[in-house]
Amino acid sequence: MTRKPRMQRVLVVLGSLVAVLALAIGGGVLWLWSDAKVSTVGKAEFRNELAVPPLAPSRIDKKDGARVFDLRMREGKKSFQPGRTTDTWGFNGDYLGPTLRAQRGEKVRVRVHNGLGEASTVHWHGMHLPARMDGGPHQMVEPGGTWTPRWTVGQPAATLWYHPHPHGRTERHVQRGLAGMFLVDDEKSARLALPKTYGVDDLPVIVQDVTFDGAKFDHGHEMMRSVGFLGDRTMVNGTLAPYKVVRDERVRLRLLNASTARTYDFGFSDGRDIALVGTDGGLLERPARTDRVRLSPGERAEVVVRMEPGERAVLRSFPQDGYGGAWQTRFSGGDDAFDVLQLRAAEHLRPSPELPSALGELELPEAGDAVRSRHFDLKTSGINGRAMEMGRIDDTVTRGTTEVWTVRNNNGMPHNFHVHDVQFRVVEVNGKKPPAALRGRKDTVLLPSGTTMKLALRFDGGPEFADPEVPFMYHCHLLAHEDRGMMGQFVVVDKGQAARPQVGAGPGAHGHH
């Protein structure tokens, strides 16, 4: 008779424990859910004048006429916050690097010196150049070493950039401050009525998200953040809460998403129209009117905004969709919003000419010229089911040919896809014609979960571009994914050649001392 009441008491206690545990778990999930959303909208004081990276000095070599730049990777210290000094890395300074600038057709040499305590690389993101000059993980520069790539700039005017690319450590090196812009100019763009005075009405806007732990950077990956590091605030050109006084009616913003995982949906807080005039690899055929421009890590866009005398306009990143469901949207940053930069118009503005209705003909391959098709399935564990291996060549392409690559993401989270050396045409997005923002020259594209893109790529270049030993990369540019092995390698060869991967190729296989 006593056993039954005792059992009932046990069941009541167990039931209470289960209920308490369920409430605790539910409360923890609710806390994670609410804590994951970040917004600085209406909170930014815009108290710091925007820093504009200086134009890198250069000299012309009298022997071969090459434009020569010097870049030094170095450690530094910078006060991002009043009274606090942060340890940083930079090129030729404490944080970020100068803006390199060269003309189409110019020979270029860059003397890259590594003043850090560990090996790194410098990759010329978006640049068309031979694989040995690309600055990928096979071109490591040892501490104290110097690497001097040289090439001829053979592409239209564009907003490109440079950053490290050491296999397995790219996220950390970029987060510490190693990044900068590389602007290409040409005669066609020089004749167009676009804002073009650097730092005045033509502004570099390098956007990064950061988190501080006191004076130090906090680069930790929070729970459930499968895309990688997501910061709780943004800075532009290394400036927190930045403002920029502008004195022209029209201002060109060269937007670069230099964050390691976060995607931004840029627009202005008042919803005004902006003119999209350029994408990763150069100008569009004509300006495209829009109120939003979405950029995943590594992507660039050139937009022109019209200002009124005395007004203040806030560049904002808005919440987004297309992340693969509510859970992924919340924990991949899709619900987040940031006030990024305030433009302050002077009381009297210099008049700017109307934007041209046409910007020029696009230099892009045609899908109909393709001699081969390839497919790439994106998963965090690797591309086409294989994690990156430095000594393995995944694909071999023939110089002077066009291919169509179909890239698919059904991984339940956002990825993007960057291809070294080329600027490609987006042919289709989920079987449909691409939107205006994807109709220009591209080297990086965002693929939300459930997206399939068809790309047309042409592998042009002189004889120096054929190299069966040294590969280019393709990879997800969410840098934590790249570091974990979401990357593949391809070589460009002449017809009849075969790939010859170097035996035992590793991080230092093509290093420089």
Residue pairs with C-beta under 8 A, 6 or more apart in sequence:
32 223
32 224
33 330
36 222
36 224
36 330
36 331
36 335
37 330
37 335
37 336
38 230
38 232
38 333
38 336
38 337
38 338
39 336
39 337
39 338
40 233
40 234
40 337
40 338
40 339
41 269
41 316
41 337
41 338
41 339
42 339
43 339
44 241
44 314
44 339
44 342
45 241
46 241
46 242
46 243
46 314
46 339
46 341
46 342
47 241
47 243
48 239
48 240
48 241
48 242
48 243
49 239
49 242
49 243
49 244
49 245
50 203
50 236
50 237
50 239
50 242
50 243
50 244
50 341
51 237
51 238
51 239
51 242
52 198
52 199
52 203
52 204
52 237
53 96
53 97
53 98
53 99
53 180
53 181
53 204
53 206
53 237
54 98
54 99
55 98
55 99
55 101
55 198
56 69
56 70
56 71
56 92
56 97
56 98
56 99
56 100
56 101
57 69
57 70
57 98
58 67
58 68
58 69
58 100
58 102
59 67
59 68
60 66
60 67
60 68
61 67
61 68
61 109
64 107
65 107
66 106
66 107
66 108
66 109
66 150
67 102
67 106
67 107
67 108
67 109
68 108
68 109
68 110
68 111
69 100
69 108
69 109
69 110
69 111
70 92
70 110
70 111
70 113
71 91
71 92
71 97
71 98
71 110
71 111
71 112
71 113
71 122
71 162
72 91
72 92
72 112
72 113
72 115
73 89
73 90
73 91
73 112
73 113
73 114
73 115
73 116
73 120
73 122
73 141
73 164
73 178
74 89
74 90
74 91
74 92
74 93
74 115
74 116
75 87
75 88
75 89
75 115
75 116
75 117
76 87
76 88
76 89
76 90
76 93
76 94
76 95
76 177
77 85
77 86
77 87
77 88
77 94
78 85
78 86
78 88
78 90
78 94
78 95
78 177
78 238
79 85
79 86
80 86
80 210
80 212
80 235
80 238
80 240
81 212
81 215
81 240
84 212
84 214
84 215
85 215
86 212
86 215
86 216
86 217
87 216
87 217
88 94
88 95
88 176
88 177
89 95
89 116
89 173
89 176
89 177
89 178
90 96
90 97
90 177
90 178
91 97
91 98
91 178
91 180
92 98
94 177
95 177
95 238
96 177
96 178
96 179
96 180
96 206
96 237
96 238
97 162
97 178
97 179
97 180
98 180
99 180
99 181
99 182
99 183
99 198
99 204
100 110
100 162
100 180
100 181
100 182
100 183
101 182
101 183
101 184
101 185
101 198
102 108
102 153
102 182
102 183
102 184
102 185
103 153
103 184
103 185
103 186
104 153
104 154
104 155
104 156
104 157
104 184
104 185
104 186
104 187
105 152
105 153
105 154
106 152
106 153
107 150
107 151
107 152
107 153
108 150
108 151
108 152
108 153
109 148
109 149
109 150
110 122
110 148
110 149
110 150
111 146
111 148
112 122
112 135
112 141
112 146
112 147
112 148
112 149
113 141
113 145
113 146
114 120
114 141
114 142
114 143
114 144
114 145
114 146
114 147
115 143
115 144
116 143
117 143
118 143
119 140
119 141
119 142
119 143
119 166
119 507
119 508
119 511
120 140
120 141
120 164
120 166
120 169
120 173
120 178
121 135
121 136
121 137
121 139
121 140
121 141
121 164
121 165
121 166
122 135
122 141
122 147
122 162
122 163
122 164
122 165
122 178
123 134
123 135
123 136
123 162
123 163
123 164
123 165
123 420
124 133
124 134
124 135
124 149
124 160
124 162
124 182
125 160
125 161
125 162
125 163
125 298
125 418
125 443
126 158
126 160
126 161
126 182
126 280
126 281
126 300
126 423
126 443
127 134
127 151
127 153
127 155
127 160
127 182
127 421
128 154
128 155
128 421
128 422
128 423
128 460
128 461
129 149
129 151
129 421
130 151
130 461
130 464
130 465
130 467
131 138
131 420
131 421
131 465
131 467
131 470
131 471
131 472
131 491
131 492
132 139
132 149
132 467
132 470
132 510
133 139
133 149
133 150
133 151
134 149
134 420
134 421
134 472
134 473
135 149
135 162
135 165
136 165
136 420
136 471
136 472
136 473
137 165
137 166
137 167
137 390
137 473
137 507
138 390
138 470
138 471
138 505
138 509
138 510
139 147
139 149
139 510
139 511
139 512
140 166
140 507
140 508
140 510
140 511
140 512
141 147
141 511
141 512
142 508
142 511
142 512
142 513
144 513
145 511
145 512
145 513
146 512
147 512
153 184
154 461
155 184
155 281
155 282
155 363
155 423
156 184
156 186
156 188
156 189
156 281
156 282
156 283
156 360
156 363
156 441
157 183
157 184
157 185
157 186
157 188
157 189
157 190
157 282
157 283
158 183
158 184
158 278
158 280
158 281
158 282
158 283
158 441
159 181
159 183
159 254
159 256
159 278
159 280
159 300
159 302
160 181
160 182
160 183
160 184
160 300
161 179
161 180
161 181
161 182
161 206
161 256
161 258
161 300
162 179
162 180
162 181
162 182
163 170
163 173
163 174
163 178
163 179
163 180
163 258
164 170
164 173
164 174
164 178
165 473
166 173
166 507
167 388
167 390
167 483
167 487
167 507
168 483
168 507
169 483
170 479
170 482
170 483
171 219
171 228
171 229
171 260
171 479
171 480
171 482
171 483
172 219
174 258
174 260
174 479
175 217
175 219
175 229
175 260
176 217
177 238
179 206
179 258
180 206
181 204
181 206
181 254
181 256
183 198
183 254
184 282
188 360
189 283
189 360
190 196
192 283
192 356
192 359
192 360
193 353
193 354
193 355
193 356
194 202
194 252
194 277
194 304
194 355
194 356
195 201
195 202
195 248
195 250
195 251
195 252
195 304
195 352
196 202
196 252
198 204
200 247
200 248
201 246
201 247
201 248
201 250
201 251
201 252
201 352
202 251
202 252
202 254
203 244
203 251
203 252
203 253
203 254
204 237
204 254
204 256
205 236
205 237
205 253
205 254
205 255
205 256
205 315
205 341
206 236
206 237
206 238
206 256
206 258
207 234
207 235
207 236
207 255
207 256
207 257
207 258
207 259
207 264
207 340
208 231
208 234
208 235
208 236
208 258
208 259
209 229
209 230
209 231
209 232
209 233
209 234
209 259
209 262
209 338
210 217
210 231
210 232
210 233
210 234
210 235
211 217
211 218
211 219
211 220
211 231
211 232
211 233
212 218
219 229
220 229
221 228
221 229
221 480
222 230
224 331
225 261
225 331
225 332
226 328
226 331
226 332
226 380
226 413
227 261
227 262
227 331
227 332
227 333
227 413
227 414
227 478
227 480
227 481
228 260
228 261
228 478
228 479
228 480
228 481
229 260
229 261
229 480
230 261
230 262
230 332
230 333
230 336
231 259
231 262
233 240
233 338
234 317
234 338
234 340
235 242
236 242
236 340
236 341
242 341
242 342
243 341
243 342
243 343
243 344
244 341
244 342
244 343
244 344
245 344
245 345
245 346
246 307
246 343
246 344
246 345
246 346
246 349
247 345
247 346
247 348
247 349
247 350
248 307
248 349
248 350
248 352
249 306
249 307
249 349
249 350
249 351
249 352
250 304
250 305
250 306
250 307
250 352
250 355
251 304
251 305
251 307
251 343
252 277
252 302
252 303
252 304
253 302
253 303
253 304
253 305
253 315
254 300
254 302
255 266
255 293
255 295
255 300
255 301
255 302
255 303
256 300
257 263
257 264
257 295
257 296
257 297
257 298
257 299
257 300
258 297
259 297
260 297
260 478
260 479
260 480
261 297
261 333
261 478
261 479
261 480
262 297
262 333
262 336
263 294
263 295
263 296
263 297
263 320
263 333
263 334
263 414
263 446
264 294
264 295
264 317
264 338
264 340
265 292
265 293
265 294
265 317
265 318
265 319
265 320
266 292
266 293
266 294
266 295
266 301
266 303
266 315
266 316
266 317
266 318
266 340
267 274
267 291
267 292
267 293
267 315
267 316
267 318
268 274
268 291
268 305
268 313
268 314
268 315
268 316
269 313
269 314
269 315
269 316
269 339
270 313
270 314
271 291
272 291
272 305
272 306
272 313
273 289
273 290
273 291
274 289
274 290
274 291
274 293
274 303
274 304
274 305
275 287
275 288
275 289
275 290
275 303
275 304
275 305
275 355
276 284
276 287
276 288
276 289
276 290
276 293
276 301
276 302
276 303
276 436
276 437
277 283
277 284
277 287
277 288
277 302
277 303
277 304
277 355
277 359
278 284
278 300
278 301
278 302
278 440
279 299
279 300
279 301
279 302
279 437
279 438
279 440
279 441
279 442
280 299
280 300
280 423
280 440
280 441
280 442
280 443
280 444
281 423
281 440
281 441
281 442
281 443
282 362
282 363
282 423
282 440
282 441
283 302
283 359
283 360
283 440
284 359
284 362
284 436
284 439
284 440
285 358
285 359
285 360
285 361
285 362
285 439
285 440
286 357
286 358
286 359
287 304
287 355
287 356
287 357
287 359
288 436
288 437
290 436
290 437
292 318
293 301
293 303
293 437
294 320
294 437
294 446
295 301
295 446
296 414
296 416
296 444
296 445
296 446
296 477
296 478
297 416
297 444
297 477
297 478
297 479
298 416
298 418
298 443
298 444
298 477
299 416
299 444
299 445
299 446
301 437
304 355
305 313
305 343
307 313
307 343
307 345
307 349
308 345
308 349
309 345
309 346
309 347
309 348
309 349
310 345
310 346
310 347
311 345
312 342
312 343
312 344
312 345
313 342
313 343
313 345
314 339
314 340
314 341
314 342
314 343
315 339
315 340
315 341
315 342
315 343
316 337
316 338
316 339
316 340
317 336
317 337
317 338
317 340
318 337
319 334
319 335
319 336
319 337
320 329
320 334
321 329
321 334
322 334
322 414
322 448
322 449
322 451
323 329
323 332
323 334
323 413
323 414
323 448
323 449
324 412
324 413
324 414
324 448
324 449
324 450
325 412
325 449
328 334
328 412
328 413
328 414
328 449
329 335
332 413
332 414
362 439
362 440
362 441
363 423
363 441
364 423
364 424
364 425
364 441
364 456
365 402
365 424
365 425
365 456
365 457
365 458
366 402
366 425
366 456
367 402
367 404
367 425
367 427
367 454
367 456
369 402
369 456
369 458
370 402
370 403
370 404
370 456
371 398
371 401
371 402
371 403
372 397
372 401
372 403
372 404
373 403
373 404
373 405
373 406
374 395
374 403
374 404
374 405
374 406
375 384
375 405
375 406
375 407
375 408
376 383
376 384
376 405
376 406
376 407
376 408
376 417
376 474
376 488
377 383
377 384
377 385
377 408
377 410
378 407
378 408
378 409
378 411
378 415
378 417
378 447
378 476
378 486
379 385
379 411
379 486
380 411
380 413
380 415
380 481
380 484
380 486
381 387
381 485
381 486
382 388
382 485
382 486
383 394
383 474
383 475
383 476
383 486
383 487
383 488
384 394
384 488
386 392
386 394
386 488
387 484
387 485
387 486
388 475
388 485
388 486
388 487
388 488
388 489
390 489
390 505
390 506
390 507
390 509
391 501
391 502
391 503
391 504
391 505
391 506
392 489
392 501
393 471
393 489
393 490
393 491
393 499
393 501
394 488
394 489
394 490
395 488
395 489
395 490
395 491
396 468
396 490
396 491
396 493
396 498
396 499
397 403
397 459
397 490
397 491
397 492
397 493
398 459
398 492
398 493
398 494
398 495
399 459
399 460
399 461
399 465
399 466
399 492
399 493
399 494
399 495
400 459
400 460
401 458
401 459
402 456
402 457
402 458
402 459
403 456
403 457
403 458
403 459
404 427
404 454
404 455
404 456
404 457
405 419
405 424
405 454
405 455
405 457
406 452
406 453
406 454
406 455
407 417
407 445
407 447
407 452
407 453
407 454
407 455
408 447
408 451
408 452
408 453
409 415
409 447
409 448
409 449
409 450
409 451
409 452
410 449
410 450
411 449
412 449
413 449
414 446
414 447
414 448
414 449
414 478
415 447
415 476
415 478
415 481
415 486
416 444
416 445
416 446
416 447
416 476
416 477
416 478
417 444
417 445
417 447
417 453
417 474
417 475
417 476
417 477
418 443
418 444
418 473
418 474
418 475
418 476
418 477
419 443
419 455
419 457
419 472
419 473
419 474
420 443
420 472
420 473
420 474
421 459
421 465
421 472
421 492
422 443
422 457
422 458
422 459
423 441
423 442
423 443
424 441
424 442
424 443
424 455
424 456
424 457
425 441
425 442
425 455
425 456
425 457
426 434
426 438
426 439
426 442
426 445
426 453
426 454
426 455
427 434
427 453
427 454
427 455
427 456
428 434
428 452
428 453
428 454
429 435
429 438
429 451
429 452
429 453
430 450
430 451
430 452
430 453
431 452
438 445
442 455
444 477
445 453
445 455
447 453
459 465
459 492
461 492
463 494
465 492
466 492
466 493
466 494
466 497
467 491
467 492
467 493
468 491
468 493
468 497
468 498
468 499
468 500
469 491
469 499
469 500
469 501
469 502
470 491
470 510
471 489
471 490
471 491
471 501
472 489
472 490
472 491
472 492
473 487
473 488
473 489
473 490
474 487
474 488
474 489
474 490
475 481
475 482
475 486
475 487
475 488
476 482
476 486
476 487
478 486
491 499
493 499
502 509
